[in-house]
Each structure stands twice: as C-alpha cells, then as structure tokens.
Amino acid sequence: MNLSHESLSPDEIQRAISTGRLGKKIHYFGTIPSTNLKAQALAKQGAADGEIVIAEEQTHGKGRMGRGWVSPPYLNLYLSVILRPKISPTLAPQFTLMSAVAIADTVQSILSFPPEIKWPNDILVDRKKIAGVLTESSCEPDRILFVIIGIGINLNFSREMMPESIQEKATSVLILTQRQVDRNAFTCRLIQSLDQCYGELENGGFASIMQRWDSYFRLRGKNVTVEMPDRRVSGRVEGIDTDGALILMGEGGGRERIVAGDVIPIDY
Ligand code: BTN
C-alpha cells in the first residue's frame, strides 16, 4: 500500500473541535523524547487544565512498567493531556479508566470490530493491542497538582513497519481496515471524546464511566495469571473496584486486590 505521510495540523484540529476544556492549547512537536515528559515539564511551568501535547515521533516513548512505546514518525498518534482535576488524590485512577473508555469509544466509531479493554488500560482489537495509556500524576497529600494522561494509538502502522518484537501482539487501524486513517480527523474525535468523558466524570460521577468501562471488559469470570514485578498470582477475575484495582478470587480462595501488573488470560 502506498502511504502518504501527512503531518498533523494543530490548527486544523483546534478549528474542528468544540470542547469544554480540552485542547484550548495544543503544543505540537516534530521529534521529542516523550510527550508525557514534555507535558510534565509544561505542567510544572504552570500549563492549564486541558492543554495537550502531540508529537509526530518520540525517541523515548514510555510504556507502563518501565517499558518503551514504539513511536515512528508520521504514522500514529502520540498525545498527552494535562488535567488539573479538583479531587482527592485517591480518586486519580478514575481518570485512567475514563481515558480508556474515551479511546475505546473513538476506536469503536471507526472500526466494525469491537475493541476490548484489557486491565488496566490496554485497548485491544482482535486480541492484539491497538492503544495504550500511561497515566502519571503529581500530588500533594490532599490534592492533585496535575495528572498527565499519555495515549499512544497505532493508526497507519503497517505490520512491515513494526519491529519484529511487537508484530504478533500489536495491531493498527490500517491493519484492521486496509485503509489509511486521516490522523487529524481521528485526533479530533479522540479529543472530543476525552472532553466528553471528563465532563461526565465530573458531573455524573464515576458510575456512568464505570458502567461503560465494564462494557468493554471481557475478562470478568475468566481465569487469569497476573504477573507483577515481585510475584505472580492466578485466580478468577471478579472485576475492578472504584480505585481501578483488579479484584481476583485467588486459587486458595482468598481475595486479591491488584494495583499493577500484566494480566495473562488462561481460559480466554
Ligand atoms: C502502555 O501500554 O504501556 C502505555 C503506552 C503509552 C504510550 C504513550 S505515547 C504518548 C505518551 N508519551 C509517552 O511517552 N507514552 C505515552
């Protein structure tokens, strides 16, 4: 397939969106180490709620659990949002769940394949990863200073362009549809969806977001193994709690509450 490498246009995106808070300012870069790192630096310098950082390429894209995120130029979307929610730090994980719902809604709107959220925040289609979220926050004991929601979505990433290490486990909109995505239009939809979910979370509370997160979650009742940096546990998935932790009924009958790890389905 002959792919044209069109740049993202922050002006075009800004003209097309109509949001309450997100994207009033978009910081656009060609190549930077990581949009999350840039967003953190901007937040420390006083960037406002809803400011967005987008890059065409990341040289040190960050994934969860110290991993990297493959970020070649002009193909995909690498975007970080700075949020300054006026809520207790204990509720910060709700923003992570909210962003997974916004991504799944956006992906669903352009595919005929339903996406799935794999706890905590991977978006899969056809059991392969199409998007990931890395949320990083800076808090004082009783207030959040800022939350950075970093989103990577594989858009026009062909299998041949992917390093071999991810070819079997990753997918992209291009792979699924055989068509090139208009990255500007996709970015508008995503920002719009994030803005709407952010508003819903604030006005309607966590229940509405949680219900939608659950509709994308397919592992309830399934047996899984969860690998954590220091141990692994197996059990049946009961669901998640309001902090976004995974609740497992362990093989020994005890309930396990897991805050970070990799889920490996056993009987999927
Ligand atoms: C994961 O699934 O491990 C999370 C991946 C998050 C990648 C995105 S790309 C934009 C933002 N900047 C980063 O350095 N990481 C996130």
Residues whose N, C-alpha, C, O or C-beta is under 5 A from the ligand:
A	BS01	BTN	S34 T35 N36 H60 G61 K62 G63 R64 W69 Y78 L79 G132 V133 L134 G150 I151 G152
